[in-house]
Amino acid sequence: MGKLALAAKITHVPSMYLSELPGPRQGTRQDAIDGHVEIGRRCRELGVDTIVVFDTHWLVNANYHLNCAPHFKGLYTSNELPHFISNLGYEFPGNPALGQLLAQAANDMGVETLAHDRTTLGPEYGTLVPMRYMNTDQHFKVVSVSALCMAHYLNDSARLGWAFRQAVEAHYDGTVAFFASGSLSHRFAQNGLAPEFAFRIWSPFLEHLDHEVIRMWQAGEWKAFCEMLPEYAAKGHGEGFMHDTAMLLGALGWSDYDAPAEVVTPYFGASGTGQINVLLPVTPQDGRAIPRPVASTAEGYTHISTRL
């Protein structure tokens, strides 16, 4: 039997990479980098062999997808922000066997998922940035999961997360961590205003909303959060429509989950968006609260059930 040992919602802001480089932004994201290093340290302490990243920079228009190639190596330049991430080198091992296992479990639960272990597809920076600071020695294997889901139901993303945990605990011989790699509010500063908002949130409404969500997480108010997640994702401009968060909470038990979150890197603003590194303790769950599949209706995206 395998184990899900650690779960976290993490930032991947590209200004972390700028923070390494000489220039006006050098050192300005050291707190976020230190948070990643600490989460990596805890993974090692818990015996994690593979990190599964729900990556809100991997856009997909049909199905769920896993990138589980045997090995990843290359140079990455962001097509979104090439002036922030340019020629970033990366290398780490993959885990094809686990990727196939996870995909099969999701399909068995009725969530159509494809695992790609023979591919030239490289990871997106929602995976590459955290691995730069957590996995510099290639200690961890990595599986990347598409979480910028353009035509998907949050219900299915929660069910995907639960299926992944079931697969790990029932069929995997090892120890795994799950990361939801994405922001809280994700309303970028309007074009031309990015420098002014480099360390700020776009609006007071979004900042207050994010702070209330963090309070709920620290208080373990997960049932209430699951009920508000669809509206929060829409009105709070959630990154990737917050499918990464639904996947992570599905793995943790959805609305039955009640553990208080531990903030590792306090909330901060980046180009208008709200960011955090936070650990969500893994507790025993039976999955009864995982949402039902949603019928194919126009309303399916905005409404989400909290129990079977």
C-alpha positions as CSV (number, residue, x, y, z in Angstrom):
1,M,0.0,0.0,0.0
2,G,1.2,3.5,-0.9
3,K,0.7,6.7,1.0
4,L,-0.4,10.3,0.3
5,A,2.0,12.0,2.7
6,L,1.7,15.7,1.9
7,A,-0.7,18.1,0.2
8,A,-0.1,21.8,-0.5
9,K,-1.5,24.7,-2.4
10,I,1.6,26.5,-3.8
11,T,2.6,29.6,-5.8
12,H,4.5,29.4,-9.0
13,V,4.9,33.1,-9.8
14,P,7.6,33.7,-12.5
15,S,9.0,36.6,-10.5
16,M,10.6,33.9,-8.2
17,Y,13.0,33.3,-11.1
18,L,13.6,37.0,-11.6
19,S,14.4,37.1,-7.9
20,E,17.5,35.0,-8.5
21,L,18.9,37.3,-11.2
22,P,20.8,40.5,-11.0
23,G,18.6,43.5,-11.4
24,P,15.9,45.5,-9.6
25,R,13.8,42.4,-8.7
26,Q,16.7,40.4,-7.2
27,G,15.8,39.0,-3.8
28,T,12.2,40.2,-3.8
29,R,10.6,36.8,-3.8
30,Q,12.9,35.1,-1.4
31,D,10.0,34.4,1.0
32,A,8.2,32.4,-1.7
33,I,11.4,30.5,-2.6
34,D,12.1,29.7,1.1
35,G,8.5,28.4,1.3
36,H,9.2,26.0,-1.6
37,V,12.5,24.9,0.0
38,E,10.6,24.2,3.3
39,I,7.9,22.2,1.5
40,G,10.6,20.2,-0.3
41,R,12.3,19.5,3.0
42,R,9.1,18.2,4.5
43,C,8.5,16.0,1.6
44,R,12.0,14.4,2.1
45,E,11.3,14.1,5.8
46,L,8.1,12.1,5.0
47,G,9.8,9.8,2.5
48,V,8.1,11.2,-0.6
49,D,9.4,9.6,-3.8
50,T,7.1,11.3,-6.3
51,I,5.5,14.8,-6.5
52,V,2.2,15.0,-8.5
53,V,1.6,18.6,-9.6
54,F,-1.8,19.9,-10.6
55,D,-0.5,22.6,-13.0
56,T,-2.8,25.5,-13.9
57,H,-0.5,26.5,-16.7
58,W,-1.2,23.3,-18.7
59,L,-4.2,24.3,-20.8
60,V,-6.4,21.4,-22.2
61,N,-9.7,21.5,-24.1
62,A,-10.8,17.9,-23.7
63,N,-10.1,15.1,-21.2
64,Y,-7.7,15.3,-18.3
65,H,-4.0,14.6,-19.1
66,L,-0.9,13.5,-17.2
67,N,2.6,14.1,-18.4
68,C,4.5,11.1,-17.0
69,A,7.5,10.8,-19.3
70,P,10.4,8.8,-17.9
71,H,12.7,11.9,-17.8
72,F,12.3,15.6,-18.2
73,K,15.2,17.9,-19.4
74,G,15.3,21.1,-21.4
75,L,15.3,24.9,-21.5
76,Y,12.0,26.7,-21.0
77,T,10.8,30.1,-22.0
78,S,7.3,31.2,-21.0
79,N,5.1,32.1,-24.0
80,E,3.0,34.1,-21.6
81,L,5.7,36.1,-19.8
82,P,9.0,35.6,-21.8
83,H,10.5,38.7,-20.1
84,F,10.1,36.9,-16.7
85,I,11.1,33.3,-17.6
86,S,13.6,32.9,-20.3
87,N,15.9,29.9,-20.9
88,L,15.2,28.3,-17.6
89,G,17.0,25.0,-17.4
90,Y,15.3,22.0,-15.9
91,E,15.9,18.3,-15.3
92,F,14.2,15.7,-13.1
93,P,12.9,12.1,-13.4
94,G,9.3,11.2,-14.2
95,N,7.2,8.3,-13.1
96,P,5.5,6.6,-16.0
97,A,4.2,3.7,-13.9
98,L,2.5,6.0,-11.4
99,G,1.1,8.2,-14.2
100,Q,-0.6,5.2,-15.8
101,L,-1.9,4.0,-12.5
102,L,-3.5,7.4,-11.7
103,A,-5.1,7.7,-15.1
104,Q,-6.6,4.2,-14.9
105,A,-8.1,5.0,-11.5
106,A,-9.6,8.2,-12.8
107,N,-11.1,6.4,-15.8
108,D,-12.5,3.7,-13.5
109,M,-14.3,6.5,-11.7
110,G,-15.7,7.8,-14.9
111,V,-13.4,10.8,-15.4
112,E,-11.8,10.5,-18.8
113,T,-8.0,10.8,-18.4
114,L,-5.0,10.1,-20.6
115,A,-1.5,9.4,-19.4
116,H,1.4,10.3,-21.7
117,D,4.6,8.4,-21.0
118,R,6.0,8.4,-24.6
119,T,5.9,12.1,-25.4
120,T,8.1,15.1,-26.2
121,L,5.7,17.3,-24.3
122,G,7.6,19.4,-21.7
123,P,6.1,20.5,-18.4
124,E,4.7,24.0,-18.0
125,Y,6.0,26.5,-15.4
126,G,3.4,25.6,-12.9
127,T,5.5,22.5,-12.5
128,L,8.9,23.8,-13.4
129,V,9.1,26.7,-10.9
130,P,8.4,24.7,-7.8
131,M,10.7,21.9,-8.9
132,R,13.5,24.4,-9.4
133,Y,13.4,25.1,-5.7
134,M,12.2,21.8,-4.2
135,N,14.0,19.3,-6.5
136,T,17.4,20.8,-7.5
137,D,19.1,17.5,-6.8
138,Q,16.5,15.5,-8.8
139,H,15.5,13.6,-5.6
140,F,11.8,13.4,-6.5
141,K,10.1,11.9,-9.5
142,V,7.5,14.2,-11.0
143,V,4.1,13.7,-12.7
144,S,2.4,16.8,-14.1
145,V,-1.4,17.0,-14.4
146,S,-3.4,19.4,-16.6
147,A,-5.3,21.9,-14.5
148,L,-6.1,24.8,-16.8
149,C,-9.3,23.0,-17.8
150,M,-11.3,24.9,-20.3
151,A,-14.4,22.7,-20.7
152,H,-14.5,20.7,-17.5
153,Y,-16.6,20.4,-14.4
154,L,-15.2,21.2,-11.0
155,N,-17.0,18.1,-9.8
156,D,-15.0,15.9,-12.1
157,S,-11.7,17.6,-10.9
158,A,-12.7,16.7,-7.3
159,R,-13.4,13.1,-8.4
160,L,-10.1,13.0,-10.2
161,G,-8.3,14.0,-7.1
162,W,-10.1,11.3,-5.0
163,A,-9.4,8.7,-7.6
164,F,-5.7,9.6,-7.6
165,R,-5.6,9.1,-3.8
166,Q,-7.3,5.8,-4.0
167,A,-4.8,4.7,-6.6
168,V,-1.9,5.7,-4.5
169,E,-3.2,4.1,-1.3
170,A,-4.5,0.9,-2.9
171,H,-2.0,0.1,-5.7
172,Y,1.2,2.2,-5.4
173,D,4.3,1.0,-3.7
174,G,5.6,4.3,-2.5
175,T,4.9,7.7,-1.0
176,V,3.5,10.7,-2.9
177,A,2.8,14.4,-2.5
178,F,0.1,16.3,-4.3
179,F,0.5,20.0,-5.1
180,A,-2.2,22.4,-6.4
181,S,0.0,24.8,-8.3
182,G,-1.9,28.0,-8.7
183,S,-2.8,31.3,-7.2
184,L,-5.8,32.5,-5.1
185,S,-7.3,35.5,-6.9
186,H,-5.7,35.8,-10.4
187,R,-6.8,39.1,-11.8
188,F,-3.6,40.4,-13.5
189,A,-2.9,44.1,-13.5
190,Q,-4.2,45.8,-16.6
191,N,-1.7,46.2,-19.4
192,G,0.6,49.1,-18.7
193,L,0.1,48.9,-15.0
194,A,2.1,45.8,-14.2
195,P,5.1,47.5,-12.6
196,E,2.7,49.5,-10.3
197,F,1.1,46.3,-9.1
198,A,4.2,44.1,-8.9
199,F,3.7,43.6,-5.2
200,R,0.0,44.4,-4.9
201,I,-3.5,42.8,-5.4
202,W,-5.6,44.2,-8.2
203,S,-8.5,45.3,-6.1
204,P,-9.5,45.6,-2.4
205,F,-12.5,43.3,-3.1
206,L,-10.2,40.5,-4.3
207,E,-7.7,41.1,-1.4
208,H,-10.5,40.9,1.2
209,L,-11.9,37.8,-0.5
210,D,-8.6,36.0,-0.5
211,H,-8.0,36.9,3.2
212,E,-11.4,35.5,4.1
213,V,-10.6,32.3,2.2
214,I,-7.3,31.9,4.0
215,R,-9.1,32.4,7.3
216,M,-11.5,29.6,6.4
217,W,-8.7,27.3,5.5
218,Q,-6.8,28.0,8.7
219,A,-10.1,27.4,10.6
220,G,-10.8,24.1,8.8
221,E,-14.0,25.4,7.3
222,W,-13.7,23.2,4.2
223,K,-17.4,22.3,3.8
224,A,-18.3,26.0,3.5
225,F,-15.4,26.6,1.2
226,C,-16.4,23.7,-1.1
227,E,-19.9,25.2,-1.3
228,M,-18.5,28.6,-2.4
229,L,-15.7,27.3,-4.6
230,P,-17.5,27.7,-8.0
231,E,-18.4,31.4,-7.2
232,Y,-15.0,32.1,-5.7
233,A,-13.4,30.7,-8.9
234,A,-15.5,32.9,-11.1
235,K,-15.8,36.1,-9.1
236,G,-12.3,35.8,-7.6
237,H,-10.7,35.2,-11.1
238,G,-9.3,31.9,-9.8
239,E,-6.3,30.6,-11.8
240,G,-7.2,27.7,-14.0
241,F,-10.8,28.2,-12.8
242,M,-9.4,26.6,-9.6
243,H,-9.5,23.1,-10.9
244,D,-6.2,22.5,-9.2
245,T,-7.8,23.4,-5.8
246,A,-10.8,21.1,-6.6
247,M,-8.4,18.2,-7.4
248,L,-6.5,18.7,-4.2
249,L,-9.6,18.9,-2.0
250,G,-11.0,15.9,-3.8
251,A,-8.0,14.0,-2.7
252,L,-8.3,15.2,0.9
253,G,-12.0,14.3,1.2
254,W,-13.8,17.3,-0.2
255,S,-16.5,18.6,2.2
256,D,-15.7,16.0,4.8
257,Y,-12.2,17.4,5.2
258,D,-11.8,19.5,8.3
259,A,-8.0,19.9,9.1
260,P,-6.7,23.4,9.6
261,A,-4.3,24.6,7.0
262,E,-0.7,25.7,7.8
263,V,0.6,28.8,6.1
264,V,4.2,28.4,5.0
265,T,4.6,31.6,3.0
266,P,2.2,34.3,4.0
267,Y,-0.2,35.8,1.4
268,F,1.4,38.2,-1.0
269,G,0.6,40.2,-4.2
270,A,2.2,39.6,-7.5
271,S,1.3,41.6,-10.6
272,G,-2.2,42.0,-9.2
273,T,-2.7,38.3,-8.2
274,G,-3.0,36.8,-4.8
275,Q,-0.4,34.1,-3.9
276,I,0.4,31.8,-1.0
277,N,2.3,28.6,0.0
278,V,0.1,26.6,2.4
279,L,0.1,23.0,3.6
280,L,-3.1,21.0,4.0
281,P,-2.6,18.1,6.4
282,V,-3.6,14.7,5.0
283,T,-6.2,13.0,7.2
284,P,-8.0,9.6,6.9
285,Q,-11.1,9.9,4.6
286,D,-13.6,7.5,3.0
287,G,-14.6,9.6,0.1
288,R,-18.3,9.8,0.8
289,A,-18.4,13.5,0.3
290,I,-16.8,13.4,-3.2
291,P,-19.2,15.1,-5.7
292,R,-21.4,13.2,-8.1
293,P,-20.7,13.4,-11.8
294,V,-22.5,16.4,-13.3
295,A,-24.9,16.1,-16.2
296,S,-23.9,17.8,-19.4
297,T,-25.8,21.1,-18.9
298,A,-24.8,24.7,-19.3
299,E,-25.2,25.1,-15.5
300,G,-22.9,22.2,-14.7
301,Y,-19.8,24.4,-14.5
302,T,-21.2,26.9,-12.0
303,H,-23.0,24.5,-9.6
304,I,-21.2,21.8,-7.6
305,S,-22.6,19.2,-5.2
306,T,-21.0,18.8,-1.8
307,R,-22.0,15.2,-1.0
308,L,-23.0,12.0,-2.8
